Amino acid sequence: MAHTSGGAVLILQGRGISRGRASGELLVLNKPFSFLGGVDPKTGELSTTSGLASANITGKVFAFPRGRGSTVGSYTILQMRKEMTAPAGIVNEKAETIVATGAVMAGVPMIDSVDLSLLRTGDRVAMDGDLGTIELIGVAETHVVTCILRHQGKILALKRSDKVGTYQGSWAGVSGFVEKDEIPRQTAFKEIREETGILEPKLIREAAPIPIRDRQRVWFVHPFLFEVGDMEVRIDWEHTEYRWIDPKEAEHLSAVPGYLRVLRALL
């Protein structure tokens, strides 16, 4: 779950594990991590086995999927606190006992249940272990719809023109921004009408929003699946061409980010 607050600040809702607040630069490791052997507690430098050799977690908000290794890792975090080399905070996708215990003992704020694909090394963040939130400062949030139109097993793919603001030349479904006075379902019907000329599509399925990070923006894509009565399409200025394809062919398209995830969610 996410929402914006006061401009370009994206707030991700996770679960508080260790209380307290922290802020600073984010360092992201995309594999499980063991504090025992994974970091030098006297310097805060990560070892070569971490995959981020020469990186230092002292004072950083350290994000990684989950902990692993010996229970001694808990005492490594406590030792780092005493050496003043501890991370400012810890963010996990799924907390496990070793890291959680160490964070609590050392007084390091910690949250989990956060999608690490939305985080980038170098992001400026503020986290709250009491509320279970992490703020991405300077990262904007935009809600869009992506509508997959289906006719007799084929799906409609549209190639974006050079007149649109993003992802020119990429293949996509029917898509558009969700305006402030709209709900996503309203946007879906409106965009289908405008982009294809199809007036009465039948809504078959709606999936949960899919968050996708692209530079300093997170797109929340609302996926919809519609059945249509025939293959006649009248594209507008937003697209240069269209194809009715077998869903398996989508893997070979140069598509917008998240297109295949939308298809998997719907089909």
Contacts in CASP RR format, 6 or more apart in sequence:
PFRMAT RR
TARGET T0000
AUTHOR 0000-0000-0000
METHOD contacts of the structure
MODEL  1
MAHTSGGAVLILQGRGISRGRASGELLVLNKPFSFLGGVDPKTGELSTTS
GLASANITGKVFAFPRGRGSTVGSYTILQMRKEMTAPAGIVNEKAETIVA
TGAVMAGVPMIDSVDLSLLRTGDRVAMDGDLGTIELIGVAETHVVTCILR
HQGKILALKRSDKVGTYQGSWAGVSGFVEKDEIPRQTAFKEIREETGILE
PKLIREAAPIPIRDRQRVWFVHPFLFEVGDMEVRIDWEHTEYRWIDPKEA
EHLSAVPGYLRVLRALL
1 12 0 8 1.000
1 13 0 8 1.000
1 14 0 8 1.000
2 10 0 8 1.000
2 11 0 8 1.000
2 12 0 8 1.000
2 13 0 8 1.000
2 141 0 8 1.000
2 211 0 8 1.000
2 218 0 8 1.000
2 220 0 8 1.000
3 11 0 8 1.000
3 141 0 8 1.000
4 10 0 8 1.000
4 11 0 8 1.000
4 140 0 8 1.000
4 141 0 8 1.000
5 11 0 8 1.000
5 135 0 8 1.000
7 140 0 8 1.000
8 137 0 8 1.000
8 138 0 8 1.000
8 139 0 8 1.000
8 140 0 8 1.000
8 216 0 8 1.000
9 135 0 8 1.000
9 136 0 8 1.000
9 137 0 8 1.000
9 138 0 8 1.000
9 139 0 8 1.000
10 118 0 8 1.000
10 135 0 8 1.000
10 136 0 8 1.000
10 138 0 8 1.000
10 139 0 8 1.000
10 140 0 8 1.000
10 141 0 8 1.000
10 218 0 8 1.000
11 133 0 8 1.000
11 134 0 8 1.000
11 135 0 8 1.000
11 136 0 8 1.000
12 114 0 8 1.000
12 115 0 8 1.000
12 118 0 8 1.000
12 133 0 8 1.000
12 134 0 8 1.000
12 135 0 8 1.000
12 136 0 8 1.000
13 132 0 8 1.000
13 133 0 8 1.000
14 111 0 8 1.000
14 112 0 8 1.000
14 113 0 8 1.000
14 114 0 8 1.000
14 132 0 8 1.000
14 133 0 8 1.000
14 134 0 8 1.000
15 95 0 8 1.000
15 111 0 8 1.000
15 112 0 8 1.000
15 113 0 8 1.000
15 132 0 8 1.000
16 110 0 8 1.000
16 111 0 8 1.000
16 112 0 8 1.000
16 129 0 8 1.000
16 130 0 8 1.000
16 131 0 8 1.000
16 132 0 8 1.000
17 90 0 8 1.000
17 92 0 8 1.000
17 95 0 8 1.000
17 100 0 8 1.000
17 103 0 8 1.000
17 104 0 8 1.000
17 110 0 8 1.000
17 111 0 8 1.000
17 112 0 8 1.000
17 129 0 8 1.000
18 90 0 8 1.000
18 100 0 8 1.000
18 103 0 8 1.000
18 104 0 8 1.000
18 107 0 8 1.000
18 108 0 8 1.000
18 109 0 8 1.000
18 110 0 8 1.000
18 129 0 8 1.000
19 107 0 8 1.000
19 109 0 8 1.000
19 129 0 8 1.000
19 130 0 8 1.000
20 107 0 8 1.000
20 109 0 8 1.000
20 128 0 8 1.000
20 129 0 8 1.000
20 130 0 8 1.000
21 109 0 8 1.000
21 126 0 8 1.000
21 127 0 8 1.000
21 128 0 8 1.000
21 129 0 8 1.000
21 130 0 8 1.000
22 61 0 8 1.000
22 88 0 8 1.000
22 89 0 8 1.000
22 108 0 8 1.000
22 109 0 8 1.000
22 126 0 8 1.000
22 127 0 8 1.000
23 61 0 8 1.000
23 88 0 8 1.000
23 124 0 8 1.000
23 125 0 8 1.000
23 126 0 8 1.000
23 127 0 8 1.000
24 59 0 8 1.000
24 60 0 8 1.000
24 61 0 8 1.000
24 88 0 8 1.000
24 124 0 8 1.000
24 125 0 8 1.000
24 126 0 8 1.000
25 60 0 8 1.000
25 61 0 8 1.000
25 122 0 8 1.000
25 123 0 8 1.000
25 124 0 8 1.000
25 125 0 8 1.000
26 60 0 8 1.000
26 61 0 8 1.000
26 63 0 8 1.000
26 91 0 8 1.000
26 119 0 8 1.000
26 120 0 8 1.000
26 121 0 8 1.000
26 122 0 8 1.000
26 123 0 8 1.000
26 124 0 8 1.000
26 125 0 8 1.000
27 52 0 8 1.000
27 55 0 8 1.000
27 57 0 8 1.000
27 60 0 8 1.000
27 61 0 8 1.000
27 62 0 8 1.000
27 63 0 8 1.000
27 87 0 8 1.000
27 121 0 8 1.000
27 122 0 8 1.000
28 63 0 8 1.000
28 64 0 8 1.000
28 116 0 8 1.000
28 119 0 8 1.000
28 120 0 8 1.000
28 121 0 8 1.000
29 46 0 8 1.000
29 50 0 8 1.000
29 51 0 8 1.000
29 52 0 8 1.000
29 62 0 8 1.000
29 63 0 8 1.000
29 64 0 8 1.000
30 64 0 8 1.000
30 65 0 8 1.000
30 116 0 8 1.000
31 51 0 8 1.000
31 64 0 8 1.000
31 65 0 8 1.000
32 64 0 8 1.000
32 65 0 8 1.000
32 66 0 8 1.000
32 67 0 8 1.000
32 68 0 8 1.000
33 50 0 8 1.000
33 64 0 8 1.000
33 65 0 8 1.000
33 66 0 8 1.000
33 67 0 8 1.000
33 68 0 8 1.000
34 67 0 8 1.000
34 68 0 8 1.000
34 69 0 8 1.000
34 70 0 8 1.000
34 73 0 8 1.000
34 98 0 8 1.000
35 41 0 8 1.000
35 73 0 8 1.000
35 74 0 8 1.000
35 76 0 8 1.000
35 77 0 8 1.000
35 80 0 8 1.000
35 98 0 8 1.000
35 99 0 8 1.000
36 69 0 8 1.000
36 70 0 8 1.000
36 72 0 8 1.000
36 73 0 8 1.000
36 76 0 8 1.000
37 47 0 8 1.000
37 49 0 8 1.000
37 76 0 8 1.000
38 46 0 8 1.000
38 47 0 8 1.000
38 49 0 8 1.000
38 50 0 8 1.000
39 45 0 8 1.000
39 46 0 8 1.000
39 47 0 8 1.000
39 50 0 8 1.000
39 57 0 8 1.000
39 76 0 8 1.000
39 80 0 8 1.000
40 47 0 8 1.000
41 76 0 8 1.000
41 79 0 8 1.000
41 80 0 8 1.000
41 83 0 8 1.000
41 85 0 8 1.000
42 83 0 8 1.000
42 85 0 8 1.000
43 56 0 8 1.000
43 58 0 8 1.000
43 85 0 8 1.000
44 56 0 8 1.000
44 57 0 8 1.000
44 58 0 8 1.000
44 80 0 8 1.000
44 85 0 8 1.000
45 54 0 8 1.000
45 55 0 8 1.000
45 56 0 8 1.000
46 52 0 8 1.000
46 53 0 8 1.000
46 54 0 8 1.000
46 55 0 8 1.000
46 56 0 8 1.000
46 57 0 8 1.000
47 53 0 8 1.000
57 85 0 8 1.000
57 87 0 8 1.000
58 84 0 8 1.000
58 85 0 8 1.000
58 86 0 8 1.000
58 87 0 8 1.000
59 86 0 8 1.000
59 87 0 8 1.000
59 88 0 8 1.000
59 89 0 8 1.000
60 87 0 8 1.000
60 88 0 8 1.000
60 89 0 8 1.000
61 87 0 8 1.000
61 88 0 8 1.000
61 89 0 8 1.000
61 90 0 8 1.000
61 91 0 8 1.000
61 125 0 8 1.000
61 127 0 8 1.000
61 134 0 8 1.000
62 87 0 8 1.000
62 89 0 8 1.000
62 90 0 8 1.000
62 91 0 8 1.000
63 90 0 8 1.000
63 91 0 8 1.000
63 92 0 8 1.000
63 114 0 8 1.000
63 116 0 8 1.000
63 119 0 8 1.000
64 91 0 8 1.000
64 92 0 8 1.000
64 116 0 8 1.000
65 92 0 8 1.000
65 93 0 8 1.000
65 94 0 8 1.000
65 116 0 8 1.000
66 92 0 8 1.000
66 93 0 8 1.000
66 94 0 8 1.000
66 95 0 8 1.000
66 96 0 8 1.000
66 99 0 8 1.000
67 92 0 8 1.000
67 96 0 8 1.000
67 98 0 8 1.000
67 99 0 8 1.000
68 96 0 8 1.000
68 98 0 8 1.000
69 98 0 8 1.000
70 98 0 8 1.000
71 97 0 8 1.000
71 98 0 8 1.000
71 101 0 8 1.000
73 98 0 8 1.000
73 99 0 8 1.000
73 102 0 8 1.000
74 98 0 8 1.000
74 99 0 8 1.000
74 101 0 8 1.000
74 102 0 8 1.000
74 105 0 8 1.000
75 102 0 8 1.000
75 105 0 8 1.000
77 86 0 8 1.000
77 99 0 8 1.000
77 102 0 8 1.000
77 103 0 8 1.000
77 105 0 8 1.000
77 106 0 8 1.000
77 108 0 8 1.000
78 102 0 8 1.000
78 105 0 8 1.000
78 106 0 8 1.000
80 86 0 8 1.000
80 87 0 8 1.000
80 106 0 8 1.000
81 106 0 8 1.000
81 107 0 8 1.000
81 108 0 8 1.000
86 106 0 8 1.000
86 108 0 8 1.000
87 108 0 8 1.000
88 108 0 8 1.000
88 109 0 8 1.000
89 103 0 8 1.000
89 108 0 8 1.000
89 109 0 8 1.000
89 110 0 8 1.000
89 127 0 8 1.000
90 99 0 8 1.000
90 103 0 8 1.000
90 108 0 8 1.000
90 109 0 8 1.000
90 110 0 8 1.000
90 111 0 8 1.000
91 110 0 8 1.000
91 111 0 8 1.000
91 112 0 8 1.000
91 114 0 8 1.000
91 116 0 8 1.000
91 119 0 8 1.000
91 127 0 8 1.000
91 134 0 8 1.000
92 99 0 8 1.000
92 110 0 8 1.000
92 111 0 8 1.000
92 112 0 8 1.000
92 114 0 8 1.000
93 112 0 8 1.000
93 113 0 8 1.000
93 114 0 8 1.000
93 115 0 8 1.000
93 116 0 8 1.000
94 112 0 8 1.000
94 113 0 8 1.000
95 110 0 8 1.000
95 112 0 8 1.000
99 110 0 8 1.000
100 110 0 8 1.000
102 108 0 8 1.000
103 109 0 8 1.000
103 110 0 8 1.000
104 110 0 8 1.000
109 127 0 8 1.000
109 128 0 8 1.000
109 129 0 8 1.000
110 129 0 8 1.000
111 127 0 8 1.000
111 128 0 8 1.000
111 129 0 8 1.000
111 132 0 8 1.000
111 133 0 8 1.000
111 134 0 8 1.000
114 134 0 8 1.000
115 211 0 8 1.000
117 211 0 8 1.000
117 213 0 8 1.000
118 136 0 8 1.000
118 211 0 8 1.000
118 213 0 8 1.000
118 218 0 8 1.000
119 125 0 8 1.000
119 136 0 8 1.000
119 213 0 8 1.000
120 213 0 8 1.000
123 136 0 8 1.000
123 137 0 8 1.000
123 139 0 8 1.000
124 136 0 8 1.000
124 137 0 8 1.000
124 138 0 8 1.000
125 134 0 8 1.000
125 135 0 8 1.000
125 136 0 8 1.000
125 137 0 8 1.000
126 134 0 8 1.000
126 135 0 8 1.000
126 137 0 8 1.000
127 133 0 8 1.000
127 134 0 8 1.000
127 135 0 8 1.000
128 134 0 8 1.000
136 218 0 8 1.000
138 216 0 8 1.000
139 216 0 8 1.000
139 217 0 8 1.000
139 218 0 8 1.000
140 216 0 8 1.000
140 217 0 8 1.000
140 218 0 8 1.000
141 217 0 8 1.000
141 218 0 8 1.000
141 220 0 8 1.000
142 177 0 8 1.000
142 217 0 8 1.000
142 218 0 8 1.000
142 219 0 8 1.000
142 220 0 8 1.000
143 177 0 8 1.000
143 178 0 8 1.000
143 184 0 8 1.000
143 209 0 8 1.000
143 219 0 8 1.000
143 220 0 8 1.000
143 222 0 8 1.000
144 175 0 8 1.000
144 176 0 8 1.000
144 177 0 8 1.000
144 178 0 8 1.000
144 219 0 8 1.000
144 220 0 8 1.000
144 221 0 8 1.000
144 222 0 8 1.000
145 174 0 8 1.000
145 175 0 8 1.000
145 176 0 8 1.000
145 178 0 8 1.000
145 184 0 8 1.000
145 187 0 8 1.000
145 188 0 8 1.000
145 191 0 8 1.000
145 221 0 8 1.000
145 222 0 8 1.000
145 223 0 8 1.000
145 224 0 8 1.000
146 172 0 8 1.000
146 173 0 8 1.000
146 174 0 8 1.000
146 175 0 8 1.000
146 221 0 8 1.000
146 222 0 8 1.000
146 223 0 8 1.000
146 224 0 8 1.000
146 259 0 8 1.000
146 262 0 8 1.000
147 173 0 8 1.000
147 174 0 8 1.000
147 175 0 8 1.000
147 188 0 8 1.000
147 191 0 8 1.000
147 192 0 8 1.000
147 201 0 8 1.000
147 224 0 8 1.000
147 225 0 8 1.000
147 226 0 8 1.000
148 155 0 8 1.000
148 156 0 8 1.000
148 173 0 8 1.000
148 174 0 8 1.000
148 223 0 8 1.000
148 224 0 8 1.000
148 225 0 8 1.000
148 226 0 8 1.000
148 262 0 8 1.000
148 263 0 8 1.000
148 266 0 8 1.000
148 267 0 8 1.000
149 155 0 8 1.000
149 156 0 8 1.000
149 173 0 8 1.000
149 174 0 8 1.000
149 192 0 8 1.000
149 196 0 8 1.000
149 198 0 8 1.000
149 201 0 8 1.000
149 226 0 8 1.000
149 227 0 8 1.000
149 228 0 8 1.000
150 156 0 8 1.000
150 204 0 8 1.000
150 225 0 8 1.000
150 226 0 8 1.000
150 227 0 8 1.000
150 228 0 8 1.000
151 227 0 8 1.000
151 228 0 8 1.000
151 229 0 8 1.000
151 230 0 8 1.000
151 231 0 8 1.000
151 244 0 8 1.000
153 246 0 8 1.000
153 247 0 8 1.000
154 231 0 8 1.000
154 244 0 8 1.000
154 245 0 8 1.000
154 246 0 8 1.000
155 244 0 8 1.000
155 245 0 8 1.000
155 246 0 8 1.000
155 247 0 8 1.000
155 250 0 8 1.000
155 263 0 8 1.000
155 267 0 8 1.000
156 173 0 8 1.000
156 174 0 8 1.000
156 196 0 8 1.000
156 228 0 8 1.000
156 233 0 8 1.000
156 242 0 8 1.000
156 243 0 8 1.000
156 244 0 8 1.000
157 171 0 8 1.000
157 172 0 8 1.000
157 173 0 8 1.000
157 242 0 8 1.000
157 243 0 8 1.000
157 244 0 8 1.000
157 245 0 8 1.000
157 250 0 8 1.000
157 253 0 8 1.000
157 255 0 8 1.000
158 171 0 8 1.000
158 172 0 8 1.000
158 173 0 8 1.000
158 174 0 8 1.000
158 195 0 8 1.000
158 235 0 8 1.000
158 238 0 8 1.000
158 239 0 8 1.000
158 241 0 8 1.000
158 242 0 8 1.000
159 169 0 8 1.000
159 170 0 8 1.000
159 171 0 8 1.000
159 239 0 8 1.000
159 240 0 8 1.000
159 241 0 8 1.000
159 242 0 8 1.000
160 167 0 8 1.000
160 168 0 8 1.000
160 169 0 8 1.000
160 170 0 8 1.000
160 171 0 8 1.000
160 172 0 8 1.000
160 238 0 8 1.000
160 239 0 8 1.000
160 240 0 8 1.000
160 256 0 8 1.000
161 168 0 8 1.000
161 169 0 8 1.000
161 237 0 8 1.000
161 238 0 8 1.000
161 239 0 8 1.000
161 240 0 8 1.000
162 168 0 8 1.000
162 169 0 8 1.000
163 237 0 8 1.000
163 238 0 8 1.000
164 238 0 8 1.000
166 256 0 8 1.000
167 256 0 8 1.000
167 257 0 8 1.000
169 240 0 8 1.000
169 254 0 8 1.000
170 254 0 8 1.000
170 255 0 8 1.000
170 256 0 8 1.000
171 250 0 8 1.000
171 253 0 8 1.000
171 254 0 8 1.000
171 255 0 8 1.000
171 256 0 8 1.000
171 259 0 8 1.000
172 255 0 8 1.000
172 256 0 8 1.000
172 259 0 8 1.000
173 259 0 8 1.000
173 262 0 8 1.000
174 188 0 8 1.000
174 191 0 8 1.000
174 192 0 8 1.000
174 195 0 8 1.000
174 196 0 8 1.000
175 191 0 8 1.000
175 256 0 8 1.000
176 187 0 8 1.000
176 191 0 8 1.000
177 187 0 8 1.000
178 184 0 8 1.000
178 187 0 8 1.000
178 222 0 8 1.000
179 187 0 8 1.000
182 190 0 8 1.000
184 222 0 8 1.000
184 224 0 8 1.000
185 203 0 8 1.000
185 206 0 8 1.000
185 224 0 8 1.000
187 222 0 8 1.000
188 203 0 8 1.000
188 222 0 8 1.000
188 224 0 8 1.000
188 226 0 8 1.000
189 201 0 8 1.000
192 198 0 8 1.000
192 201 0 8 1.000
192 226 0 8 1.000
193 199 0 8 1.000
194 236 0 8 1.000
195 235 0 8 1.000
195 236 0 8 1.000
195 238 0 8 1.000
195 239 0 8 1.000
196 233 0 8 1.000
196 234 0 8 1.000
196 235 0 8 1.000
197 233 0 8 1.000
197 234 0 8 1.000
198 228 0 8 1.000
198 233 0 8 1.000
201 226 0 8 1.000
201 227 0 8 1.000
201 228 0 8 1.000
202 226 0 8 1.000
202 227 0 8 1.000
202 228 0 8 1.000
203 224 0 8 1.000
203 225 0 8 1.000
203 226 0 8 1.000
204 225 0 8 1.000
204 226 0 8 1.000
204 227 0 8 1.000
205 224 0 8 1.000
205 225 0 8 1.000
205 266 0 8 1.000
206 222 0 8 1.000
206 223 0 8 1.000
206 224 0 8 1.000
206 225 0 8 1.000
207 222 0 8 1.000
207 223 0 8 1.000
207 224 0 8 1.000
207 225 0 8 1.000
207 262 0 8 1.000
207 265 0 8 1.000
207 266 0 8 1.000
208 265 0 8 1.000
209 220 0 8 1.000
209 221 0 8 1.000
209 222 0 8 1.000
209 223 0 8 1.000
210 220 0 8 1.000
210 221 0 8 1.000
210 223 0 8 1.000
210 258 0 8 1.000
210 261 0 8 1.000
210 262 0 8 1.000
210 265 0 8 1.000
211 218 0 8 1.000
211 219 0 8 1.000
211 220 0 8 1.000
211 221 0 8 1.000
212 218 0 8 1.000
212 219 0 8 1.000
212 220 0 8 1.000
212 221 0 8 1.000
212 257 0 8 1.000
212 258 0 8 1.000
212 261 0 8 1.000
214 257 0 8 1.000
219 257 0 8 1.000
221 258 0 8 1.000
221 261 0 8 1.000
221 262 0 8 1.000
223 262 0 8 1.000
223 265 0 8 1.000
223 266 0 8 1.000
224 266 0 8 1.000
225 266 0 8 1.000
225 267 0 8 1.000
231 244 0 8 1.000
233 242 0 8 1.000
235 241 0 8 1.000
235 242 0 8 1.000
245 253 0 8 1.000
247 263 0 8 1.000
247 267 0 8 1.000
250 259 0 8 1.000
250 260 0 8 1.000
250 263 0 8 1.000
251 260 0 8 1.000
253 259 0 8 1.000
END
